[in-house]
Amino acid sequence: MKKQILRFGPWILLLAVGTIAVPRTANTAPAPVPPPEFPHMRAAANELREAKSELEHAAHDFCGHRADAVRATDVALREINQAIACRR
């Protein structure tokens, strides 16, 4: 019996010290990320950016409407960004 205690004693001591020395932490799951504010307005801004890019890289000028459409897209993007920034 003494031999078994002496044989397993260091392991038991190591386990006891290890459980005392290592603090147990609570569930450390990451905090949930809140959804972005105004998801439809942000999606609309992304779509406008893509439309503007297509207009700028188009091969023809759509009967003179391309330049007007690019300017109107810039205005719309500016308004959407200001609306998102305004939190009244």
Protein Blocks (a to p, Z undefined) as FASTA:
>chain_A
ZZmmmmmmmmmmmmmmmmmmmccdddfbdcdddddehkllmmmmmmmmmmmmmmmmpmbe
nholmmmmmmmmmmmmmmmmmmmmpcZZ
